[in-house]
Amino acid sequence: MRQIALDIGLWTGPTLDNFVPGPNQAVLEHLQLWLGAADSGLLSPVPTYLWGTDGCGKSHLLRAVREALRMRGASVGWMDASTLHAPDFDEHWACVLMDDVHLYTAEQQHAAFNWFVNAQAHQRSVLSAGSVTPLGLALREDLRTRLGWGHVFGLQLLSEAETRSALRQTADARGVFLRDEVMDYMLKRFSRDLGSLMELLDLLDRYALQTQRPITIPLLKSMMDNE
């Protein structure tokens, strides 16, 4: 099945508000409390590690935290698997965010360990995410054990019913009539993680407005042909 990369245009991006928790309510509440502490200048130095398969929302949550802190005027350290050369730790960072740690190269692991040690020394928090539990990470031992010594949350994928419900609620909130057959087509032909589906719905809504046509499967096909 072909996965299509979409230009998300004016999509607002990941936030805690547009994260649909489903079975992951506990981690959402944890991060909401964590950000509440950030507002009081009382960020906990205890690290948090999120793990789960692709599409479960862990990257969404890390990016949501990053943007929330930036909106508060805070700077953060960010590293993911695409970061070729991580900068040195900055003591002005409010926290360190590390995504896709299971993919880190030896150089990235070295930088991540340095960030972690400095974050702890400066009482900064570390939020990280990977595809497996800390015990299953194929990383250098000193980094692996540090990632897993604090709060650890395993995220689960939304069920199909939960995904449909989330799409329906979002469509209704936007005043979009999303037919069952269109939703079926979206779930069968595109990446089924909720973030990608929400981006697709956003694009489809704007394309329908531009073309002054109702949202149908032919409209969706037409949009993809014009991407």
N, C-alpha and C positions, 0 to 999 in steps of 0.2 A: 504494500500500500504506500503510495507516494505521500511523503510529508512535505508540505509546502511552506516555505519561509515567507512570511508576510511583512510588508512595510506597515507598521502600526500607526504611522502618521501622528495624529494628535492624541493618541491613547495616553491617559494620564499616568500609567505605570502602576507598579505594585504598591499597595498601601495595606496597613492592617485592617482598614475598614472594608476594602474590597476583597479581602481573603475570606473564602468560604471554608469554615473549619471542619464541618462534618464531624468525623471521629477525632479531629485534632484540636478540640476546644481547649484542652489543658495547655498546650503550647502557646496558643493565641493569648490566653489569659496571662500566662507567665510573661510574655513579651509586652503586653499592655501594662502590667505592673512594673516591669523593668523600665519602660519608657516613662512611666509616672515617677519613678525614682530619679530618672535622669532630669526631669523638670525641677526636682528638689536638690539637685547636685549630689545625690546619694546613690550613684550607680554602684551596684554590687561588684566587687572584684572576682566573685565566684564565676567561673566560665560556664557557658551553655553550649551544648553540642546537639545539633539536629541531624537525624539520619533517616534515610528512606529512599525508595526507588525514584527514578525520574518521574516528574509530574505530580509528586505528592505535595509540593508547595514550599519546600525548604528554601530554595533560592528566592522565591517570592517574598518570604518572610525576612530574609537577610537584607534584600534590597529595600523592603518597606522600612525596616529599622534604619538603614542608611539614610533614606530620604527624610524620614521623620526627624532624625538628628540634624541633618543639614538644614531643615526648615527651622530648627531651633537655633541655628547659627553655630552648631558644633561641627568640627572637622573629625573625620574618622580615618583609620587605616583600612584599606580594602585590598584584598588579594583573592583572585580566583585562578583557575587553571590557565587562563589566557594571559595572566600577568607575567611577562617575560623577565623583567628585572624589578623586583620589589624595592621600594625606597627604604631607607633606614627608618627605624622607629622614630616617631615624633612625639615628644612628651606632651605636646599640646593636643594630641588626639584624645577624644572623649572615650573611645573604645577601639577595639580591633575586630574587624569582620573578615572571616576567611571562608570562602565557599569552595565546594568541590575539592576538599582536601584529599580525597582518595586518589585524585589525579596528579598530585603535586610531584614535580621532578625533585631530584636531589637538591638543586639550587633553591627551589621554592620551599622545600622542607627546612633547609637551613635558615632561610629568611623567616619562615613561620615560627620556628623555634626561638629565634632572636626576638621577634615581635612578642611572643608569649611571655618570655622571661622579663622583658622590659615592661610589658603591660602589668605583670604582677608586681614588679618593683615599684611602679608608679601608681599602684592601686587602680588600674584601668581594667575594664571588663573585656572579655573575649567571647565573641559569638562565632561559632563555626558550624559547618555543615558538610556532610559526606554521604555516600551511598550506603554505607554499612555501619554497624556498631563500632565504637572505639576499639573493642577487642579485635575486630576483623580488619582494621585498617593496616595496609601493607606500607607502613611508614616507619621512620627511625623511632626506636623505642622511647626515647626521651620526649619526643613530640607526641606520639600516640598516647602515652599515659597521661600527659598533661591535658590533652583534649578531652579525655574522658573522666577526669576526677571531679567535675562539678555536676551541673544539671544536665541530664541526658534525656532527650525526647525522641522516640521513634514515631515518625509520621506515617499515616496510612493514606492510600488513595481513596478518593471519594467513590462511593458506589455509583452505578449508572443512574439509579433513582435520585441520588443526591446531586449528581451532575446535572441531570435534567431539571431538577427543581431550581438549582442555582441559575441556570440559563433562563428558565421561565421567569423567575423573579426579576432578573436583570432586564430582560426584554420588556416585561410589564412596566418596570420603573421608567424605562425610556420611552414608553408609549409605542413599542414595537409589537406588531402581531406576528409571532413566530409560530408558524404552522408545525404540526407534529411531524409531517413528512420532511420539512426542512431540517428540523432538529435531528431526525433519524439520519439524514444525509450527512450532516455535520459530524455526527458521532462515528459514522462508518468510514468516512473518507478523509478525515483530518486527525491530527494529533488529539488524543482524548484528554490530555491534562487540561484542567479548568482554565489556567492562564491563557493558553493558546486559543481555547474556544471563546473566551471573553474578548480577546483581540479580534478574532474572526467576526464575532457578533458586532463589534464596534465598526469594523470595516464595512460589513454588510449593511448596517444601518445607514452609514454615511453614503454608501454607493446607491442605496435605494432612494435617499433624499436627492442626490445629484441627478439621478435618472428619472425621478418621479414615477417609480414603479414599485409595486408591492414586493415584499420579500418572498421569493419562490425559489425552487431549485434551479430553474432556468436563469434567474437573476444571479444566483450564486455562481453558476457555471460561467456566466458572462463576465462577472467580476474577476474570476480567476483567469479567464482568457485574456483579460486586459491588464493583468499585473505585470 
